[in-house]
Amino acid sequence: MTSTARGGRDRVNRARVSSAWRKRLEIAFFVTPALALFALFVIWPIITAVQLSVFRWKGFGPLVDFVGLRNYLTVLNDDVFVDAVVHNLIIVGGSIAIQLPLGLAIALLLNRKMWGQGLLRTIIFVPYVLAEVIAGVVWFQLLQPQYGVIDNLLGSIGLEAPEQGWLGDPDLALWTVLVVLTWKYLGLAVILFLAGLQSVPEELYEAAQLDGATWWQVQRRITVPLLGPTMRTWAFLSMIGSLQLFDMVWILTGGGPANSTTTMATYLINQGTQSQNFGIAGAASVILFVIALIMAVLYQQLVLSRDTRPDVVTRKKRPDVVTRTKKTKKVIR
């Protein structure tokens, strides 16, 4: 090999190494700020919460009173916290059970051409973009007993409101909060479902109509299955949001009456900022994090993983498999 050929190969190798290092530097340049923010606002608070959870600390002075896992035992043996976990799970299940069919029905309605379609979409989505504080204060005033708008409307049609008020009755307070949450977050479900409906090929609907399928058959056999990934993603977001629910409950009831609407987030805030039991609050926050993490991982493995399997992805990328009339008949059946 001549020296000229060897020199040319060396230059090519150096160019490749230089290009590889340039790519690594570009990736580091764009990723480092995001990683720094993630470490500052996620990793560091988690580490701090874990550290506080093993000390008895009132918010003043150094962390010297080490108690180990005693704070965790205190939290897990506290009936208020156990009830808070149950309330969170009720809100998770109730939100999905109510908002999923209601949001899907509204999305199917708004997906059809009609007069005032844009206005209706705006009206549905406005509550979601409102700040939780504003929405909570508005509903707190509407639900006031005797002189509240809701009670006056019920009185005008001959119905009696609860004597203690919608937010003052321990048997009704949690369900009232669930209704307010449905009003607040239904818009997100509708918008996501509408976006998912735009990706359904029109050819499928046309082929189904040619085969004599009814509207219900089309929705049940075509729309809902193809909208499945969107619905599963929305359900995941709703679940995580319901587990972390704080601001709306805090504004409406503060966790009352008689702890009937306490959530895990309001419990740890009560223990931390009001009772000055920051060790208990830290332990509660760690438990909340672990519960949310476990549920998220299980949901990912049992539900969301089906959308990333190679066979499912390949099937989605081949619309010609279901556009033909013969295949559409199988879908409708």
N, C-alpha and C positions, 0 to 999 in steps of 0.2 A: 504494500500500500504506500503510495507516494505521500510525501509530506503535505502536499496541497489537499489531497482527499481527506487525510487525517485532520487537517486544520478545519476543513469544511464541516466534518462530522462534529468536531468539538464546538464549533459555533452553533450548530443546530441544537446540540445538547444544552449548551448554555442558554439559548433562547427558550427552550422548553422549560428549563428550571426557572428562568426569570418569569416566564408567563405563569407558571404554577404558583410561584410566590406572590405575583401580582394579584392573582385571583384570591389567594388566601388573605392578603391584606385588604382587598376590597370587601370580602365577606366579613372580616373582623371589624372593618370601619363601620359597616351598616348594622352589624349584630350587637356590637359592644354597648351602644347606648340603651338598646332594648333590654339587654341582660342586666345592665347596671340598674335600670329602673325596676326591673322585676326583682332583683336582689334587695333593693332598698325598700320597696313597698309590699313585697310578698314574703320573701325568705326571711328577712330580718324581723318583721313582726311575728312570724311563726316561731322563730328562735326565742324572741323575747317572751312570748306567751308561754312557751314550754318552761322557760327559766322561772317566770313568776309563779307558775303552777306548783312548783315544789317548795315554795316559801310561804310563810305567813307574813304578809306585808300590808300595811295600812296606807301606803303611799308616801311615807316620809322616812328618810334615813336609808342606810344601805340594806341589802338583802342578807340578813344574818340568821334569821329564825328558820332554819331548814326543817321541813316537815315531811319530805319525801312524797309518797303517794296519798297522804292523808287527805289532801284537798280533793283528790279525785274520788275517794270513798265518800267524802262528805257530799259532793255533788250527786253522785249516783244513788245515794241513800236519801236524797232530798225529794220528797213527794212533789214539790213544786216543779223541780227540774224534770222529773219523770212525766208529769202532766204536760210540761212544755214540749217534750219530745212527741208525745201523743198529739198535741195540738198541731205541731209542724207536719206530722204525717197525715193528719186529717186535711190540712190545707193542701198538701201535695196531691192527695187522692181527689179531693173535691175540686181543685183547680183543673186537673186534667179531665175528670169526668164531666164537668160542666162546660169548660171552655172548648174542649176538642169538638164535640158534636155541634155546639152552638157556633163556634168559629167556622167550622167547615160548611155549615148550612148558609151562613151569611156570605162566605166567600163564593160558594156556588151561585148564590143569588146575584152578587155584585159582579160576577164574571160574565153575566149575560148583558147584552146591550139594552139599556133602559134610559129613560129620561132622568136626569139628575144623578147619574152614576158617580161622577167625580165628587159631587157634594156629599153623597152618602158615604163614600169612602173616607172623606175628610172627617165627617162627624164620628165615624167609628174609630178612627185612629187618633183623634184629638186627645181623649183621656190618657192614652199611653204616653204622649209627649209632655203632659202636664207634670210638674214636679210633685213628688209624693206629699210634700208638706202642703201645697196648695190643695190638692185633691182631698187630703185628710181633713184639713180645716173646713172645706166646703161640706163634706159629708158629715162632719161632726155637728155643724150648724143645722143641716137638713134633718138630722136624726134626733135633735133635741126633743125631749118629751113636752107635751102640751102645746108649746108654741112653735115647734119645728114644722117645716113644710110637709114632711111625710105624714106626720100625725094629723095635720089639718086636712090634707087630701083624703086620708082614710076617714076622718070624721065627716067630711062633706058627702061621702057616699054611704054613710051609715055603718062604717066599721070602726071597731075600737082598737086603739093601739095598746101595746103592753103598758101596764101601769107603771113599771119601773123604767120604761124607755127601752128602745132597741139595744142600746149599748149598756144599759144598767141591769138587765136581766141576765143572770149567769147562764141560763139555759138557751138564750137567744144571741148573746153577744158574739160568740165565735162564728155562728152562721151569718150574722149580720156583717161581720168583717169579711167573710168569704164572698158575700154578695158584692161588697165594695171592691174587693180585689178582682172579681170577675169583670166588673165595669171598667176598672182601671187598666187591666192587662189583656182584655179580649182583643183590642185593636192589633196587638202584636201577632196574635194567632191568625187573624183575618188577613193581615198584610203578607205574612209568610205563606199562607195557603194560596192567596191570589198569585203570588210570585211563582209558586209551584205549579199552579194551573196553567200558567203561560207556557210551561215547558212540555205540556201534553200535546202530542202531534194531532193536528186537526184531522189527518187521514184516518185515525182510529175511529173518531166519532162518525165520519162519513161512511166508513165501511160498516160500522155497527148499524147505522140507520138503513143502509141498503139491505142488511140481513134481517131487518124488522125488529131490532132490539128496542125495548121501551126505555124511557128516560131513566127509570130506576135501575134497570139492568146495566145501562151504560155507566152510571155513576158507581154502581157496586162492583162491576167487573173491570172497568177501565180506569175511571178517575181515581177512586180511592186506592187501588194498588199502586198506580204510578205516583200518587201523592204520598205514599208511605214514607219515603226518606225525609220529606219535609215535615211530616207529622211527628216522626220519631225525634227529629232534631228539636222541634218546638217543645215536645214533651220533656226532653232533657233540660232545656233552658228553664222551663216552668218548674221542674223539680228542684233544680239548684236554687232558683230564686225563692221558692217557697221555704226551703230549708234555712235560708239566710234572712227571712222576713223580719224586719224590725220597724222601719220608719212609719208605715201605715198603721200598724198595731199600736205603736207608741203614741201616735197622735190621737187615734180614736179612743183607745181605752187605757193606755199605759200598762196593759197586761191584766187589768181587772175586768169586771168586778170579781173579787174573791179568786184571783188568779185564773179565771176561766178562759182568758185569751192570751196567757203568757206563752211566749215562744222562747226558744233557746237563746236568741239574740237579746230579747228584752230581759231575760233572766240574768245573763252575764253583765248587762249594763246596770241592772238594779244592784247586783252584788258589788260591782266595781265603783260606780260613781256615786251611789246613794249610801250603800252600807260600808264602803271603804274596805271591802274584802277583796283586794286585788288578787290574792292567791286563789281564792275560790273562783273569781271571774276568769283568771287565766286557765284554770283547769276546765271550766265550762267551755271556754273558747276552743281549747284543744279537743275536747270531746265533740264539739260541733264540727270542727274541721275533720276529725276522723270519720264521723257519721257521713258527712257530705262526700268525703273521698271514697269511702266504701261503696256508697250508693252510686256514685259516678262511675267507678270502675266496674261494678256489676252491670250497670246499665250499658256501659260501653261493650262489655264482653257478651252480654246476652241479647242486646237489642241493636245497638248501632253497628256492631261488627258485621251484620248481615249485608249492610250497604257497601262494605268494602271488600267483600269476597270476590275473587276473580270471576266466578261464574255469573254473579249478579251484575258486575260491571260490564262484562262482555255482552250479556243479554240486553243491557240498557243501550249499548252502543250499536245494536243491530235492529233498528226500527223496522227493517224490511221483513223481519220474522213475523211481525204481528200486523202489518198493514194489509196483507192480503186477506181476501174475504174468508177463505178457508180457515186461516188462523184466527181471524176475529171471531168466527163462530165458536171456536174452542174457548176463547177468552170469555165470551158472553155466557156460555154454558157453565 
